[in-house]
């Protein structure tokens, strides 16, 4: 009796409660397998190392967003609106939520590569944890805690080493936060479906709505799937499900629309211009440039239909396959097999609901990406990575207990064969890059097939005891090598190679560009200009190699451009030949200077921009956001991006620019223009940037600083 009372008292004491909580965090629930929770911590630690190791080598990564984060670290107003500069001339062409973690980090730790990129890496670790939790939870009731824990670890590992995920979680694009929020939304929906929980359903809606503030309408691609699955599978009367979805819709509107409403209420004269729009409108940006225009290519002020490889097989094509599609065929097979395995489950079965959530996510988003006719970049496909990973975990978890049934063993064998064949196809696209990997995949696949066949045989002595455990372990090991060899190699290559610019790709270069602006830029041996294989001079396909007003177009590693354009890697990266997993002499990949990459200004120009900077609102103005970003990050002073990202936004107008010059609020204008802005852009748009450049050239005297043409706007020519 005394011992029992003592135990009860210890259980309620704060120190006893803390110990129990700590044990649960570190070791999991008592019913969990002993390796389950430690395995998760090992996975998360390995993911953190993969995403954080050598992170600073990419410099500013995407300087377009880095400059906006720098501006937000100086000005709360610039941070709230997502302005490109601290003075608030124009915003980036996205809603600003993804900028806020970087700006806050920069406020605390200073503006540097680590403070901007570490938040993205931590988002990646968080996404892996969320996908693991969602898969494990959906399977516990169907296959037990042991198999469910293993399936969750498989799903998390698949996501962690997906090459495009490694790329984006080491980069400062909005995609990292978008993927995290959508994964949280899927997890919350899985929780909501279990017991028809209104609270969890509202969390799911809030997560997706917040995703809109990270990357606008792309976040809503999963909405039809989430709503339909809950309506069909939640264990509640139809009337309750309907009003819950109505409430979730209200939360979605509030979470996605509150910032839009604030922008609409603030007078245009009191906030930055909305970059990417032609009429200073967030809704126009969301529905046009970042919305329907991405589907049909009709983007006013954009670059037009720059991608010609749209079609049903785009996700498997030469430019996308190595990014995300390593396990896409296997995921589709396991989706079909998993649905077959749970066909007799009740309508409310969590495993089937989870398959529908992640499978619908994959199919809808994948089809949109495949068929969209507007601007498409390979890194967009990171939005598919959580769905592919979850389906791998769910499918494998459902089939594993059935592996001794010949029919299901055949499905497992077929999945291994398809994965091996497809991996060999992808590896063959880079035949000079670690060709031995193909042999590893083939040998591992053959071993896996043999072990699957033995496991499905009638020799019962091989199915139990130590022999059975050895057989199962060998099967798992061989299958893991088969499916992970290719993506892990690509992931290591991606993590060990610095990336910079507006457009980047994962893995080794295949020597082939995807068309349009989806190009991989690579610095050859640390010398000479950036160039794309097959595109002399570094000009992307579809971009004229001419600048308005003179000025040929060179890559980001070039010297001064005629007319004043200047490009180069970020500070500390010029001439980098840092060895990578793919071999020595590999340099940074990214976009060309001007339109797709930031300038690296010479010291003389940086010094001039800093001189008397406190006397001016903007130290300089230059056409294009990436050009402005390079000068702003180097000098630490606000630089106006005339015309926004593409140089085709009517911000500022010529009249407004002349007023600012007359009031001596802009010190310098940096000469040169950008490719693609001739005639107001390939899809209409404003020609104010061209008119401003022409007016400056006609009224002010040019001088050269470090090879760059600049105009002092305080002294007329």
N, C-alpha and C positions, 0 to 999 in steps of 0.2 A: 504493500500500500504506500509506504513512504517513498520507495523508488519511483512509483508511478506518479505521485504528486510532484516529486522533484523534476521528473521529466517534463510534466505539463508546465511547471513554472519556468523551466529553461526554455520551453518552446515559445512562451509569451514574452520572455525578457528581450529587451532590445538587442542585446548582443547575440542571443540565440537566433532571433529573427534575421539579423544581418548575416549571420553565418549561413543560415538556410538559403537566404536570397543569393549570396555569393556562390554557394554550391550549385544552385540551380542555374545561375548564369554561366558558370564555368563547366559544369558537368551535365546540365540538362535535367529533365524530370527523372524521377526514380525509374519509371518504366522505359525510358529511352535506352538504346544500346550504349554501352560504355564509351564507344568510339564516336558517337554521333555529334555531341556538342564540341568535344576537342577537335574533331575533324572540321567542323565549321570554322573554329578559330584559326586552324592551320590554313584553311582555304582563304579566309579574309586577310590573314597576314601575308600569304603569298601574293594575293591580288594587290595588296598595298605596295609590296615591294615592286611588282611588275609595273604599277602605274606611277610610282613615285621615283624610282631609280633614274638618276640622270635627268630629271625633269627640266632642270634649268637650261639644258643644252639647246632647247628650241627657242631661246630668247623670248621675244614677245609673242611667238606663235602667230596667231591672227592679230596683227597690229590694229586692225579696224576695231575690234572689240577691246583690245588692250588699251587703246587710247581713250575709249569711252569709260573704261573702268578707272583709268588715271584721272579723267575729268571728274568722275563721281567721288573719287577720294579727296578732291579739293572742294567741290561744291555739292551740297545736299540737293540743291535744285537740279543740277546737272545729273546727279545720280537718279533722282526720282523720275525724270523724264527720259533718261537714257541718252543724254546729249553727247555728241562726239567731242565737244570741248567744254571746258569749265565755264566759258562765257555764254554758252547755250545758243549757238547759232542754229544748229540742226541736230536732230536725233539720228541714231542708227536706224536702219530700215527694219527693225523688229521692236516688239514690245520689250520692256527693259528688265524683266525679272531675273534673267540669267546674268545680267551685269551686276546686280546688287551684291551677291556673295563676293565677287571679285573686288568690287569697290570697297566693301567693308573690310575685307582682308587687307587691302592696300592701305586703308586708313590706319590699321593697327600695325602692320609689319612693313610699311613702306611700299613704294611702287617698284616691283621687280618681278622677274619671271616666276619665282617660286610663289610669291604672294598671290599672283594671278592664277597660277595653274594648279596649286595644291587643292583648292576647293573643288576643281573638276575631278581630280583623282579620288578625293574622298567621296564625291558623288558616285563614282564608279564602284567603290567598295560597298557603299550603301545599297546600290542597285543589285549587286551580287547577293547581298544578305537578304534583300526583299524577295528576289526570285527564289532563292533557296527556301525561304519560309513559306512562300505561296505554294510551291510544289509539295513540300513535305506535308503541309497541313491538308492539302486536298487528297492525299493518298493514305493518310493514317488509318482512316476507317475502312479502306478497301484492302490494303495489303499489310497493315501492321506497322509499328514504329520503326523496326529495323530496316525494312525495304524502303519505307518512306524517307527515312534519314539518308540512306544511300542515294535515292533518286534526287533528293534535294541537293546533295553535294555534287552530283553529276550535272544538274542544271546550272548551279552556280559556277562550276568549273568551265562549262561550255561557254557561258556568257563572259567569264573573265578573260578567256583567251581568244575570243572572236576578234580577228584582226582589226576590224573597223571600230570595235568597242575600245580596244587598247589605244587606238589613234585618238578617238574623241574624248576619252577620259584622261588624256594627257594633253588636251588642247583647250582653247578658250572660246569655242563656239557655243551657241545656246543648246546644242543637241544633248550635252551631258545632263543638264538639268531637266530637259524635256523627257529623256528616257527614264530618269529617276522618278519623276512625278507620275508618268504613265504606269510604271511598274508598281508604285505605291497604290495607284488607282486600281490596278488589277488585283493586288493582294487584298485591298479593302473590299473589293467586290466578292472575292472568294470568302472572306469572313462574313460579309453580309448575307451571302447565299446560304450559308450553313443553317442559320436560324432566323432568316428573314429580318435581320437587324437593321433598323432604320438608321441608327448611328453610323454603322460601318458603311452603309450605302451613301450617306451624306459625305463621309470622308472620301469615298471614291469620286463623288462628283466634284468635291473641292479640289482634289488632286488633279483631275483632268482640266477643270477650269483654270487652275493655276498654270497648267501646261500651256494654255493659250497665251498667258502673259510671258511665257518663255519663247515660244516659236509659233504663235498664232494658230491658224486653222489646221496645221498638221496635227495638233493635239486632239482634234475632234474626229480624226479618222476612226478611233476606237469606240466612239460613242454609240453608234448603232449596235455594235456587237455587245457592249456592256449592258445596254438597256434591254436588248432582246433576251440575252441569257438570263438576266435577273427575272424578267417577266415570265419566262418559261420554267425556270428551275427553282425559284425561291419557295420554301415550304410555308406558304401562307395563302389564304383565300385570294382570289383574283382581285377583289375590291381593294384589299390591303396593299397588294403589290402595285396596283395602279396609283393609289394616292402616295405611296412611297416614292414612286418614280416621278410624280409631279413635284413632290418636295425636293427630290434630288435635282430636278431641272431648275428649280428656284435657286438652289445653292450653286449650281453650275453657272447660272447667269450672273449671280453676285460675284463669285470668285473670279470669273473671267472678265466681268464688265466694270468692276469698280474703278479700275485705273482708267479705262476708256471714258467713263463718265466724268472723272476728274479732269481729264484732258479737254473734254468737250465743254466743261464749265469754265475753265480758265481762258481768259481772252487770248487770242493768238499773239497779241503784242506782248504778253507777259510770260510766254513760254517759248521753247525752241520750235522751229519748223519741224513738222513730222516728215522725216526723211523717207524716201521711197514713194511718196505720194505726190500727185501733181496739184492738189488743192488743199494741202495742209490738213489732211484728215486721216485719223486712225482707221476709221471704217473703210475708207478707200484703200488704205494700205493693206488691211486684212482681207478684203474681198477681191482686190485687184492684183497688185504687184505680188503679194504673198498669199493670194487665194486662188481664184479661178484662173488668173493669168498663168499660174504654174501648171494648170491642167491643159490649157489649150495653146499656150505660148503667146497669147495676146496680152502682153504686159506693157502698158503705156509707161514710157520712160525706162523700161528694162532693156534687155539685150535681145529680145525677140526669141523665136524658136531656134535656140542654139544647139539643141541636142537632137540628132537624127536617128539614134539607135533605139527609140521607143518601140516596144513590142512585148509580146507575151513572155519572151525568153530573156528579157533584159537582165533579170537578176542572175542569170547563169552566163551572161556574156563576158567577153574578155576584159572589160573594164570594171565589172562589178563582182564577178564570181569569186575572186580571191579575197574580196572584202568581207563578205558575210555568208556566202553560199556553201561553205564547206560541208555543213551538215543540214542544209536546206532539204535535199532529197530525203535524207533519213528522217528529218522532222515531219515531213509530209506523210511518209510511210507509217511512222509511229502514231501520228494523229489518226489515220484511218484504222490502224490496228487497235489503238486504244479505245476508240469509239465502238469497235466491234467487240472488244473484250468486256465492256460495261453495258452492252446493249440490253441486258435484262435488269439493270439497276433501276430503281424507282426514278420518277421524274426529278426528284430533288437530290439525286446522288451527287455529292461534292466532286468526285473524280470526273464524272462526265461534264459537269458544269465547268470545271477548270479546263478540260480539253476544249470545250466550246469557246471559252473566253480567250485562251491563248491561240487556239487555231483560227478563230475569227479575226483576232488582231493580225496574225500573220497573213492571212489570205487577203483581207481588205487592204491593209497597208501595202502589201507586196504588189497587188494588182494596180493600185493607184500609182506607185512608183514605176511600175513597168510600162504603163500606158500613158503617163503624163507627157505632154508635148512641149511644155515650157522648160525653163532652166532646171536641170537635174544634175546633181553632183553625187559621186559615189558615196561620200560620207553620210548622206541622208539615210543610207541603209542601216545605220546604227539603230534606228527605230525598230528594225526587225529582230535584232539580236536577242532581246529578252524573250520574245515569243518562240524563236527557234530553240533557245536554251530550255525554256519551260517544257516545250513539247518533247524534247529529248528526255528530260527527267521523268515526265509523266508517262510517256510511252514505255520507256525502259522499266520503270517501276511497276507498271501493270503487266508487262510481259514476263518479268523475271520469275515470279512464282509459277508461271505456266510453261517455263522453259523445257520441262520434261515431257510435255505433250508434243508429239511430232509436228502437228500443224503449226503450233506457236513457235516451236524451235525453227521451223522453216521460215517463219516471218523474221525471227531474229537473224537467222543466217542471211536472208535476203537483204536485210538492213545493213549488215556488215559488208556484203558484196557491193551493194550500191554505193556505200560510203567509200569503200576502197577504190572502186573504179572512178568515182567522181574526184577523189583526192588525186589520183594519178593524172586525170585530165587537167586539173588545175596546176599541179606541179609541172606538167609538161609545158605549160605556158611560159615558164621560166626555166628552160632546159639547162642553162649554164649555172643555175643557182642550186647548190647542194643536191645534185642529181641522185645521190644515194638515198634520199628520203623516199623515193618511189619504191626502192627495194625493201625498205623497212616496212612500208605500208602493205606491200604484197605479202611478205613473209608473215607479218602479224595477222593479216586477214585469213591466210590459209590456216594458221594455228588456231585462230578463233573458230573457224568453220569445223575443224576436226573436233575440237572440244565440245562445241554445240551438238555435233552429231553423237558423240559418245554420251553426253548427258541425256540425250533423248532416246538412247538405246534401252533394251530390256534388261540390262545387267544391273540388277538392283543393288548389288554390293558396291557399285560405283556411285550410288546416289546417297549413301548415308555414311556417317562416321567421318573419320579422317580423310578417307579417299574422296568422299563427296565434297568436303571442304576444299581440298587441294584442287579438285576438278573445277569447282565454282571459282576459286581464286584465279586459276589459270585462264579460265574463260574471260573473266572480268579484265585481267591484265592484258590479254591479247586484244580484246575488243577496244580497250582504252587506247592502246598504242595505235590501232587502226584508225580510229576516229580523231585522235588528238595530234598525231604526228605533224600533219600539214598545218593546221591552224596554230599550233604552238610555235612551230618554226616561223610562221609569218608574224605571230605576235611578238616573238623575241626580236625579229628584224625591225618591226615597227617601233618597239620600245627603245631600241638601241640606235635609231636613226633620228636626228633632229628634223623637225618639220616646221615649216614657216610659210605663211601666205594665206590668201583667201580660199584656196582650193588645195587640199592635200589628200593623199591616198595612203593606204596601209600596205605593208608587205613590200617585197622587192619589185623593182621595175620590170614590167613585162615587155618593155620596148614598144608599147602600143598605147596610144591615147584613145579615149572614149568618144571623141568628137565633141564639138562645141567647146565649152569652157571647162569641161571635166578633164583637165590635163594634169599630168604629174611633172613637176619641174624638178630638175636635179642638177646639182653643181658638180661639174666633172673634175674630179681630182683636186678640188679646192681652187681651181684657176679658171679664169675666163667667165663668160656670161652664162647665166642660167639658160637652159634650152630644153625643149621637149624633143624627144626622139622623133625625127621626121619633120620637124618644124624649124628650119634654119632661123637663127636670130631670136628664137624663143617666142615668136608670136603665136598665140593660140589660134586654133582653127576658127575661122569666122571673124577674126578681129583684123581690121586693116592695119598694115604695118606703117601707117602714116599718122602723124599728129596734126590736127588742125593748126594752122598758123605756123607751119614748119615743124620740124622736130620728128625725126624718125623714132621708131619705138624699139627700145632695147630691153633686154631682160634685167632682172633685179640685181645682177652682179656687174652691170655695165658701169662705165664711167658716165660723165655728164652727157645728157641727151641734148641734141640741138634744140634750142628754144627753152632749155632750162630744166627738163625732166631729169631726175636723178634716181638711181635705184641701188639697192644693195641689201645684204643681210642685216639683221639687227646688230646693235653694238656687241662686240665681242665674238661675232660669228664669221666675220669676213675671212675667207681663206680656210675655213674649217674643213678638215679631212678626217674627222673623228671616225675611227673604225667602227663598223657595225657588225651585227650577226651575219649579214650578207657578204662580208668581206671587207678588206681594207679600202681606204680611199673613198668612202661613201660620204657625201655631203648632205646638206639639208635639202628637203624637198618642199616645194611650195609654189606659189604663183609668181608670175613676172611682176616687175615693178609697175607703178602707175595704176592700172585698173585693178590688178589682183594681188599686188604686193606693195609693202611700204618702202618709202625711200630711206636711205641711210645718208643723212646729210653730212657734209664735211665739217671739220671743226670750225673753220672760219665762218660758215653760215650759222652754225649753232651759237657761236659767240655773238654774232650780230642779232640773232633772234632774242637772246637774253639781255642785250644791252637796252637799257631804258624800258624794259618790258612793262614795268609797273605803270608807265605813263600811257599805255595803250590797252584797249580791251582785248585785242587780238595781236599777237606778235607778228602774225603773217596770215595771208590767205593764199590758197592754192586750189586748183581744180581737182576734185575727187577726194573721197574720204581716206583712201589708203595713202595717197600722197601726204595729206594733212597729218595722218596718224604718225608717219615716220618722223616728220619734223617736230610734232608735238611731244612725242615720247623722248626724242633726243634732247630737246630744249627744256622740257617741263613747263612750257608756256602754251596758252591757248592758241590754236591755229585753226582758222576757219576753213571748213571743207566746202568750197564753192560747188554747188550743184549736187551735193550728196555723193553717195557711193559711185554712181555711174557718171556723174557730171551732168545729169539730165533733169534734176529737180529744179524748179524755179525758185531757188533759195540760195542767196538773195537775188532779187531782181536787179537789173542794172541800175535802176533808179535808187533802190535802197542801198546798193553798194556805193554809189556816188555820194549819197548822204553820209554814210559811215566814213568814207575817205575825207570828205569835207570837214567832218567833226574830228578828224585825226584820231579815230578809234582803231585803225588798222595801220601797222607800221610798214610791212613789206607785202608785196605780191610776188610769189615765186613763179617764174615763167614755165612755159610748157603746158601741154594739155594731155588728154588721155585718148587712147584708142577707143573706138566705139562710140564717140560722142559727136561725130560728124553729123550735121543736119539734125541735131537734137536727139540723137540716138537712133538705133535701128527700129525702135517701136514707138516713134513719136517722141514725146517728152519735150522738155524746155531747151531752148538754145541760149538761155541767159548766161551760162558759164562761158560760152564762146564769145558772146557779146561783151562780157566783162573783160575777158582776156584781151580782146581787140581794143577796147577802150583804154585799158592800162597801157598797152603797147604804143598806142597813138599819143598818149598824153604824159608819159613818164619816161625817164631815161633809164635804160637798162645798164646794169653792171654785173660783173661776174665775181662770185665768191666761191672759191674752191671748185670752180668748173660749173657752177650752177648760176643761171641767169636770174637776177632778182631786180625788183623795182622798188625804190623807196617812195612810198605813197605820200610822204610828207614834203616831198620836193618835186614839183612838176618839171617836166623836161622843157 
